Amino acid sequence: MSRNRRRSRNEPDLKVYNFTNLVNKETFTPIEISNVKKIAAASIKILSEIGMSDAPKELCERVLDRGGKLEGDRLLYPSSLIEETIAKHKRVVLLAGQIEDHDLHVGKNYVYAGTGGAAPNLQSPKTNQYVPSKLKDLHNAARLADRLPNISFFARSLVAGDIEDPLEFDLATAAASLAGTSKHVIVQAAHYSHVNAIAKLCYQIAGGEKSFRRRPFLSLNVNHAVPPLRFDPESVKVMMEATRLGIPVHCNVFGQLGASSPVTIAGSVSQTLAETLAGLVSVHLINPEADSIAGPRPMITDLRTGGMAGGAPEQLMATATAVQVLRCWEIPCSVIAGATDSNSIDFQSGYEKALTINSAAQIGANLITQAAGSQASLMAVNFSAMVADNELIGTIFRSNMIPEINDETLMYESIREVVNNDGHYLGHPETYARMKSDFYYPEIAERKSIEEWTTSEQLHMGQRAEAQAMKILNEYWPNHLPVKIIDELNNRFSLDLKRPD
């Protein structure tokens, strides 16, 4: 995608590419296709022969009507229904922004990165200590995400710990997120009755129900399964209600390898995919045209402590395996990457995030959540990390863009010209014309010479990112909402939103 700017009469045409998304024409495929098919078949077998427990009554009835079985408390899905769901699933799902520039086309070869995690803590920029997060912190995170160009969507990254009422909590979370960014917003609902209230808020902002259904700028994370192979009945009801109201759903499953899922990557992924399919089939039974995204999260456990190890090298292979199966099925998907175990912005944080985010991008995961700002095994968010991770994402996406190779880029005639004249390419027109199209220039990472660094403040990257984060939060206020809605949200939720000038 290119962005045009006005140029002077004699100025070369500078191509400027947008690094907010990656179109992967060639993906990393570490698992042989025969083994991918084995895992795919195993997941269908698990769902059809072992099944899911604790299914709510309405879902049971729908599955039984399509040839399913109940064996005790376990609902067995007919393989024909599973295969029908896979075959008829939308290959691309629109997750719209409140403005079209932020639309996400989720599926096929598109890759986007954003926030996520619903962390209970914010790492204070003043003291570096962890403090319980509040609604204003969530709104600040959304504002920051709106300003950072390589963060393509805002999945709720912090919880509003200062709101106790469950309905008020869910509504305020949606309001703060939608007011903070015009990018696509992903939130959750604690009870199915809350979904209608969230939908009404979205319909109001969109200018009507039809407008929102046509361009849904909010979707719901639904953790419909409790591994191993159990439904969360209340979450399934949330999923069903969202589907009826035109809200896209993310069918997410968190299985911890060696704890709530098998200790082998193949076993963990096959079970997690079976649980994910259970959610996709549920949506399909309610409305085959409804928008759903597969969200398998086979997470690595540190078996010495029982804690999550989101930055482990095994994590990238578990994620890659799950995504390869979903790409084989051509089902849009999301994954977690960037879930560093580090408690600060340091070398460990950098390498763990780079490892998992880069591999998720290379494998072709459509949505990469928790990629910006997450720290401490998803237990906290750091605003400075959001800024640093924004740059990391841009660097990773640029590094995965396959270079053009054609007669123009081989530059044979330019080589002949240069070697017979100046002997260098610094002043060549093509060098200037491509200085933006072919290079990503970091703002937070430094490229100073030793001499420049010696006479500078010698701030480390975290400190430079902190300064940028505070500058954005002090100066940037989105103005995508009408004044009337801003006033209503201010009065309803005490968000302290700024009116546009």
C-alpha positions as CSV (number, residue, x, y, z in Angstrom):
1,M,0.0,0.0,0.0
2,S,1.4,3.4,-0.8
3,R,0.7,6.9,0.6
4,N,1.0,9.9,-1.7
5,R,2.3,13.3,-0.7
6,R,2.7,16.6,-2.6
7,R,6.1,17.0,-4.2
8,S,7.9,19.8,-6.0
9,R,8.1,19.9,-9.8
10,N,11.7,18.6,-10.0
11,E,11.6,16.2,-7.1
12,P,11.9,12.5,-7.8
13,D,8.8,10.3,-6.9
14,L,9.5,8.9,-3.5
15,K,7.6,5.7,-2.8
16,V,6.5,5.4,0.8
17,Y,5.2,2.1,2.0
18,N,2.9,1.5,4.9
19,F,4.3,-1.0,7.4
20,T,1.2,-1.4,9.5
21,N,0.4,-4.7,7.8
22,L,2.4,-7.5,6.1
23,V,1.2,-9.4,3.0
24,N,3.0,-12.7,3.2
25,K,3.3,-14.3,-0.3
26,E,5.6,-16.9,1.1
27,T,5.3,-18.2,4.6
28,F,7.5,-20.2,6.9
29,T,6.3,-23.8,7.0
30,P,8.4,-25.8,9.5
31,I,5.9,-28.7,9.6
32,E,5.7,-31.0,6.6
33,I,2.2,-31.0,5.0
34,S,1.7,-34.7,5.7
35,N,2.2,-33.9,9.4
36,V,0.0,-30.9,9.2
37,K,-2.8,-33.1,7.9
38,K,-2.2,-35.6,10.8
39,I,-2.8,-32.8,13.4
40,A,-5.8,-31.6,11.5
41,A,-7.3,-35.1,11.4
42,A,-6.4,-35.6,15.1
43,S,-8.3,-32.5,16.1
44,I,-11.4,-33.5,14.2
45,K,-11.2,-37.0,15.7
46,I,-10.9,-35.5,19.3
47,L,-14.0,-33.4,18.8
48,S,-16.0,-36.1,17.2
49,E,-15.0,-39.1,19.4
50,I,-14.1,-37.5,22.8
51,G,-16.1,-34.3,22.5
52,M,-16.8,-31.4,24.8
53,S,-18.4,-31.4,28.3
54,D,-20.6,-28.8,29.9
55,A,-22.3,-27.6,26.6
56,P,-25.3,-25.3,27.2
57,K,-28.7,-26.7,26.3
58,E,-29.3,-24.6,23.2
59,L,-25.9,-25.7,21.7
60,C,-26.5,-29.3,22.6
61,E,-29.9,-29.2,20.8
62,R,-28.4,-27.7,17.6
63,V,-25.5,-30.2,17.5
64,L,-27.8,-33.1,18.1
65,D,-30.1,-31.9,15.4
66,R,-27.2,-32.2,13.0
67,G,-26.3,-35.7,14.0
68,G,-24.2,-35.2,17.1
69,K,-24.4,-37.5,20.2
70,L,-24.4,-37.1,23.9
71,E,-22.4,-39.7,25.9
72,G,-23.0,-38.8,29.5
73,D,-22.0,-35.1,29.8
74,R,-19.9,-35.1,26.6
75,L,-21.2,-33.7,23.4
76,L,-19.7,-35.4,20.3
77,Y,-19.7,-33.5,17.1
78,P,-20.3,-35.3,13.8
79,S,-17.3,-35.0,11.6
80,S,-19.5,-34.0,8.7
81,L,-20.6,-30.9,10.6
82,I,-17.0,-30.0,11.5
83,E,-15.9,-30.4,7.9
84,E,-18.9,-28.3,6.7
85,T,-17.9,-25.5,9.1
86,I,-14.3,-25.5,7.8
87,A,-15.4,-25.6,4.1
88,K,-18.0,-22.8,4.5
89,H,-16.0,-20.5,6.8
90,K,-15.3,-17.0,5.5
91,R,-11.8,-16.9,4.0
92,V,-11.5,-13.1,4.9
93,V,-13.3,-11.4,7.8
94,L,-13.6,-7.6,7.9
95,L,-12.7,-6.1,11.2
96,A,-13.4,-2.5,10.4
97,G,-11.9,0.7,12.0
98,Q,-14.1,3.6,12.8
99,I,-12.3,5.1,9.8
100,E,-11.6,3.1,6.7
101,D,-7.9,3.7,6.8
102,H,-7.8,1.3,9.8
103,D,-9.8,-1.6,8.2
104,L,-8.3,-5.0,8.8
105,H,-9.0,-7.8,6.2
106,V,-8.3,-10.8,8.3
107,G,-7.4,-14.0,6.5
108,K,-5.4,-15.3,3.6
109,N,-1.9,-13.7,3.5
110,Y,-2.6,-10.6,5.6
111,V,-0.8,-10.2,8.9
112,Y,-1.5,-7.5,11.5
113,A,0.0,-6.9,15.0
114,G,-1.7,-5.2,18.0
115,T,-2.2,-5.2,21.7
116,G,-4.0,-7.5,24.1
117,G,-3.7,-9.4,27.4
118,A,-6.2,-7.8,29.8
119,A,-3.4,-7.3,32.3
120,P,-4.3,-6.3,35.9
121,N,-1.3,-4.0,36.3
122,L,0.4,-1.0,34.8
123,Q,4.1,-0.5,35.2
124,S,4.3,3.1,36.5
125,P,6.5,5.3,34.2
126,K,7.5,7.3,37.3
127,T,8.4,4.6,39.8
128,N,8.8,1.5,37.5
129,Q,6.6,-0.3,40.1
130,Y,3.5,-2.4,39.2
131,V,0.2,-0.7,40.2
132,P,-3.3,-1.9,39.7
133,S,-4.7,-0.5,36.4
134,K,-7.7,1.8,36.2
135,L,-10.1,2.9,33.5
136,K,-8.0,6.0,32.7
137,D,-5.0,3.7,32.1
138,L,-7.0,1.7,29.6
139,H,-8.0,4.8,27.8
140,N,-4.4,6.1,27.7
141,A,-3.3,2.8,26.3
142,A,-5.9,3.1,23.5
143,R,-4.8,6.7,22.8
144,L,-1.2,5.6,22.6
145,A,-2.1,2.7,20.2
146,D,-4.0,5.1,18.0
147,R,-0.9,7.2,17.6
148,L,1.6,4.4,17.0
149,P,1.5,3.5,13.3
150,N,2.6,-0.1,13.4
151,I,0.0,-1.1,16.0
152,S,-3.0,-2.0,13.8
153,F,-5.7,-2.8,16.3
154,F,-6.4,-2.3,20.0
155,A,-7.4,-5.4,22.0
156,R,-8.1,-4.5,25.6
157,S,-4.6,-4.6,27.1
158,L,-5.5,-3.4,30.7
159,V,-8.5,-4.0,33.0
160,A,-10.4,-1.2,34.7
161,G,-9.7,-2.3,38.2
162,D,-11.5,0.7,39.7
163,I,-14.9,-0.4,38.4
164,E,-16.6,-3.2,40.4
165,D,-20.0,-3.6,38.8
166,P,-19.6,-6.2,36.0
167,L,-21.9,-4.6,33.5
168,E,-20.4,-1.1,34.1
169,F,-17.0,-2.7,33.8
170,D,-17.7,-4.1,30.3
171,L,-19.5,-1.0,29.1
172,A,-16.8,1.4,30.4
173,T,-14.1,-0.8,28.8
174,A,-15.7,-0.7,25.4
175,A,-16.3,3.1,25.7
176,A,-12.8,3.9,26.8
177,S,-11.3,1.8,24.0
178,L,-13.6,3.2,21.3
179,A,-13.0,6.7,22.4
180,G,-9.3,6.2,22.6
181,T,-8.7,4.9,19.1
182,S,-10.3,4.8,15.7
183,K,-8.6,1.5,15.1
184,H,-10.5,-1.8,15.5
185,V,-11.2,-2.6,19.1
186,I,-11.4,-6.0,20.7
187,V,-13.0,-6.4,24.2
188,Q,-14.7,-9.1,26.2
189,A,-18.1,-9.5,28.0
190,A,-18.5,-11.2,31.3
191,H,-22.1,-12.2,30.8
192,Y,-24.3,-12.6,27.7
193,S,-26.7,-9.9,28.9
194,H,-23.8,-7.4,28.6
195,V,-23.4,-8.0,24.9
196,N,-26.6,-6.2,24.1
197,A,-25.5,-3.1,26.0
198,I,-22.2,-3.1,24.2
199,A,-23.9,-3.6,20.8
200,K,-26.2,-0.6,21.5
201,L,-23.1,1.6,22.2
202,C,-21.6,0.4,18.9
203,Y,-24.8,1.1,17.1
204,Q,-25.0,4.6,18.5
205,I,-21.4,5.4,17.4
206,A,-21.9,3.8,14.0
207,G,-25.1,5.8,13.4
208,G,-27.4,2.7,13.4
209,E,-27.4,-1.1,13.6
210,K,-27.2,-1.6,9.9
211,S,-24.1,0.6,9.6
212,F,-22.3,-1.3,12.4
213,R,-23.3,-4.7,10.9
214,R,-21.8,-3.6,7.6
215,R,-18.6,-2.2,9.2
216,P,-18.1,-3.8,12.6
217,F,-15.4,-1.8,14.4
218,L,-15.6,-3.8,17.6
219,S,-15.3,-7.5,18.1
220,L,-15.4,-9.8,21.2
221,N,-12.7,-12.1,22.6
222,V,-14.6,-15.2,23.8
223,N,-12.8,-17.8,25.8
224,H,-15.5,-20.4,25.2
225,A,-13.5,-23.5,26.3
226,V,-11.8,-24.5,29.6
227,P,-9.2,-27.0,28.7
228,P,-9.1,-29.9,28.7
229,L,-12.2,-30.2,26.4
230,R,-14.8,-28.4,28.5
231,F,-17.1,-25.6,27.6
232,D,-17.5,-22.4,29.6
233,P,-21.3,-22.3,29.4
234,E,-21.6,-18.6,30.1
235,S,-18.9,-17.7,27.5
236,V,-20.7,-19.8,24.9
237,K,-23.9,-17.8,25.6
238,V,-21.8,-14.6,25.1
239,M,-20.6,-16.0,21.7
240,M,-24.1,-16.9,20.6
241,E,-25.5,-13.5,21.6
242,A,-22.7,-11.6,19.9
243,T,-23.3,-13.7,16.7
244,R,-27.0,-12.7,16.7
245,L,-26.2,-9.0,17.2
246,G,-23.6,-8.8,14.4
247,I,-20.5,-8.6,16.5
248,P,-17.6,-10.6,15.2
249,V,-16.2,-13.1,17.7
250,H,-12.7,-14.5,18.3
251,C,-13.0,-18.2,19.4
252,N,-10.0,-18.3,21.8
253,V,-8.6,-21.3,23.7
254,F,-5.7,-21.1,26.2
255,G,-4.2,-24.6,26.7
256,Q,-1.1,-24.7,28.8
257,L,1.3,-27.4,27.5
258,G,1.9,-30.0,30.2
259,A,-0.9,-28.6,32.5
260,S,-4.3,-28.3,30.7
261,S,-3.1,-29.8,27.5
262,P,-0.7,-32.6,26.6
263,V,3.0,-32.1,27.2
264,T,3.9,-32.7,23.5
265,I,3.5,-29.9,21.0
266,A,1.6,-32.2,18.6
267,G,-0.8,-33.3,21.4
268,S,-1.3,-29.8,22.8
269,V,-2.0,-28.3,19.4
270,S,-4.4,-31.0,18.3
271,Q,-6.4,-30.6,21.5
272,T,-6.4,-26.8,21.3
273,L,-7.5,-26.9,17.7
274,A,-10.3,-29.3,18.6
275,E,-11.5,-26.9,21.3
276,T,-11.2,-24.0,18.8
277,L,-13.3,-25.9,16.3
278,A,-16.0,-26.4,18.9
279,G,-16.4,-22.6,19.0
280,L,-16.3,-22.1,15.3
281,V,-19.0,-24.8,14.8
282,S,-21.1,-23.1,17.4
283,V,-21.0,-19.9,15.5
284,H,-21.7,-21.7,12.3
285,L,-24.8,-23.3,13.7
286,I,-26.3,-20.0,14.8
287,N,-25.5,-18.1,11.6
288,P,-23.3,-19.5,8.8
289,E,-22.7,-16.0,7.6
290,A,-21.5,-14.7,11.0
291,D,-17.9,-13.5,11.4
292,S,-15.6,-15.6,13.5
293,I,-11.8,-15.9,13.9
294,A,-10.0,-18.9,15.2
295,G,-7.8,-18.1,18.3
296,P,-5.8,-21.2,19.3
297,R,-3.4,-20.3,22.1
298,P,-1.3,-23.4,22.9
299,M,0.9,-21.8,25.6
300,I,4.1,-23.1,27.0
301,T,4.4,-23.9,30.7
302,D,7.6,-23.8,32.7
303,L,7.3,-27.3,34.1
304,R,9.7,-26.4,37.0
305,T,7.3,-23.8,38.4
306,G,3.9,-24.3,36.6
307,G,4.0,-20.7,35.4
308,M,3.5,-19.5,31.8
309,A,6.6,-19.1,29.7
310,G,5.4,-16.9,26.8
311,G,9.0,-16.1,25.7
312,A,10.1,-19.7,25.5
313,P,11.6,-21.0,22.2
314,E,9.0,-23.8,22.2
315,Q,6.3,-21.2,22.1
316,L,7.1,-20.2,18.5
317,M,6.9,-23.8,17.3
318,A,3.5,-24.5,19.1
319,T,2.1,-21.3,17.5
320,A,3.6,-22.1,14.1
321,T,2.1,-25.6,14.2
322,A,-1.4,-24.3,15.0
323,V,-1.3,-21.6,12.4
324,Q,-0.1,-24.1,9.7
325,V,-3.2,-26.2,10.2
326,L,-5.5,-23.2,10.1
327,R,-3.9,-21.9,6.9
328,C,-4.4,-25.4,5.5
329,W,-8.1,-25.0,6.4
330,E,-8.0,-21.4,5.1
331,I,-9.6,-20.1,8.3
332,P,-8.6,-16.6,9.6
333,C,-6.7,-16.8,12.8
334,S,-5.1,-14.9,15.7
335,V,-2.3,-15.9,18.0
336,I,-0.4,-14.6,21.0
337,A,3.2,-13.4,20.4
338,G,5.3,-11.0,22.3
339,A,4.3,-12.3,25.8
340,T,7.7,-11.8,27.3
341,D,8.4,-13.1,30.8
342,S,10.6,-10.1,31.5
343,N,9.5,-7.6,34.1
344,S,11.2,-4.6,32.4
345,I,12.3,-3.3,29.0
346,D,15.6,-5.2,28.7
347,F,17.6,-7.6,26.6
348,Q,15.4,-10.5,27.6
349,S,12.2,-8.6,26.7
350,G,13.7,-7.7,23.3
351,Y,14.8,-11.1,22.3
352,E,11.7,-12.9,23.5
353,K,9.4,-10.5,21.7
354,A,11.5,-10.5,18.5
355,L,11.6,-14.3,18.5
356,T,7.9,-14.9,18.9
357,I,6.5,-12.0,16.9
358,N,8.8,-12.5,14.0
359,S,8.0,-16.2,13.8
360,A,4.2,-15.5,14.0
361,A,4.6,-13.0,11.1
362,Q,6.6,-15.5,9.1
363,I,4.2,-18.3,9.6
364,G,1.3,-16.0,8.4
365,A,-0.8,-15.6,11.5
366,N,-3.4,-13.0,10.5
367,L,-3.7,-11.2,13.9
368,I,-0.8,-11.1,16.3
369,T,-2.2,-10.1,19.7
370,Q,-0.2,-9.0,22.9
371,A,2.5,-7.8,20.5
372,A,2.8,-4.3,22.0
373,G,3.3,-3.3,25.6
374,S,2.9,-6.7,27.4
375,Q,5.3,-7.5,30.2
376,A,5.7,-9.9,33.0
377,S,4.0,-12.9,31.4
378,L,0.9,-10.9,30.4
379,M,0.4,-9.6,34.0
380,A,1.3,-6.0,33.2
381,V,1.5,-3.3,30.5
382,N,4.2,-0.7,30.1
383,F,3.5,2.3,28.0
384,S,7.2,2.7,27.1
385,A,7.2,-0.9,25.9
386,M,4.3,0.0,23.6
387,V,6.4,2.6,21.9
388,A,9.5,0.3,21.7
389,D,7.3,-2.6,20.4
390,N,5.7,-0.4,17.8
391,E,9.2,0.1,16.3
392,L,10.0,-3.6,16.7
393,I,6.9,-4.6,14.8
394,G,7.8,-2.1,12.0
395,T,11.3,-3.6,11.8
396,I,10.0,-7.2,11.7
397,F,7.4,-6.5,9.1
398,R,9.9,-4.6,6.9
399,S,12.4,-7.5,7.2
400,N,9.8,-10.0,6.0
401,M,8.9,-8.1,2.8
402,I,10.3,-10.0,-0.1
403,P,12.4,-7.7,-2.3
404,E,11.3,-7.0,-5.9
405,I,13.6,-8.7,-8.4
406,N,13.1,-7.5,-12.0
407,D,14.9,-5.6,-14.7
408,E,14.4,-2.3,-12.9
409,T,15.7,-3.4,-9.5
410,L,18.7,-5.3,-10.9
411,M,19.9,-1.8,-12.0
412,Y,22.3,-3.1,-14.7
413,E,22.4,0.2,-16.6
414,S,22.8,2.2,-13.3
415,I,25.8,0.0,-12.4
416,R,27.4,0.7,-15.9
417,E,26.8,4.4,-15.5
418,V,28.2,4.7,-11.9
419,V,31.4,2.6,-12.5
420,N,32.2,4.8,-15.5
421,N,31.5,8.1,-13.7
422,D,31.3,9.0,-10.0
423,G,32.1,5.5,-8.7
424,H,29.4,5.6,-6.0
425,Y,25.6,5.6,-5.8
426,L,25.0,8.2,-3.1
427,G,24.0,10.9,-5.6
428,H,22.2,8.6,-8.0
429,P,18.5,9.5,-8.6
430,E,17.4,6.0,-7.9
431,T,19.1,6.0,-4.5
432,Y,17.2,9.1,-3.5
433,A,13.9,7.8,-5.0
434,R,14.1,4.6,-3.0
435,M,15.4,6.0,0.3
436,K,12.0,5.6,1.9
437,S,10.5,2.7,-0.1
438,D,13.3,0.3,0.6
439,F,14.3,1.3,4.1
440,Y,12.7,1.4,7.6
441,Y,14.2,4.2,9.7
442,P,13.8,3.7,13.5
443,E,13.0,6.6,15.8
444,I,13.7,5.0,19.2
445,A,16.6,2.7,18.3
446,E,19.9,4.6,17.9
447,R,22.4,4.6,15.1
448,K,24.8,7.1,16.5
449,S,28.5,6.9,16.0
450,I,30.7,6.3,19.1
451,E,31.7,10.0,19.0
452,E,28.0,11.2,18.9
453,W,27.0,8.7,21.7
454,T,29.9,9.9,23.9
455,T,28.7,13.5,23.9
456,S,24.9,12.6,24.2
457,E,22.7,11.9,27.2
458,Q,23.5,8.1,26.7
459,L,19.9,7.1,27.4
460,H,19.0,3.5,26.9
461,M,16.1,2.5,24.6
462,G,13.6,2.1,27.4
463,Q,14.3,5.7,28.5
464,R,13.9,7.0,25.0
465,A,10.7,5.1,24.6
466,E,9.4,6.5,27.9
467,A,10.0,10.0,26.7
468,Q,8.1,9.4,23.5
469,A,5.2,7.7,25.3
470,M,4.8,10.6,27.7
471,K,5.0,13.1,24.9
472,I,2.2,11.3,23.0
473,L,0.0,11.0,26.1
474,N,0.5,14.7,27.0
475,E,-0.2,16.0,23.5
476,Y,-2.3,13.6,21.5
477,W,-6.1,13.4,21.7
478,P,-8.0,11.5,19.0
479,N,-11.0,13.4,17.5
480,H,-12.8,10.7,15.5
481,L,-16.0,10.9,17.6
482,P,-18.7,13.5,17.2
483,V,-18.9,16.1,20.0
484,K,-22.3,14.8,21.1
485,I,-21.0,11.3,21.7
486,I,-17.9,12.6,23.5
487,D,-20.1,14.5,25.9
488,E,-22.4,11.5,26.5
489,L,-19.4,9.2,27.2
490,N,-17.8,11.8,29.5
491,N,-21.0,12.1,31.5
492,R,-21.7,8.4,31.5
493,F,-18.2,7.0,32.3
494,S,-16.1,10.0,33.5
495,L,-13.5,9.4,30.9
496,D,-12.3,13.0,30.7
497,L,-12.3,13.0,26.9
498,K,-11.0,16.1,25.1
499,R,-13.3,17.8,22.6
500,P,-11.9,18.4,19.1
501,D,-10.9,22.1,18.6
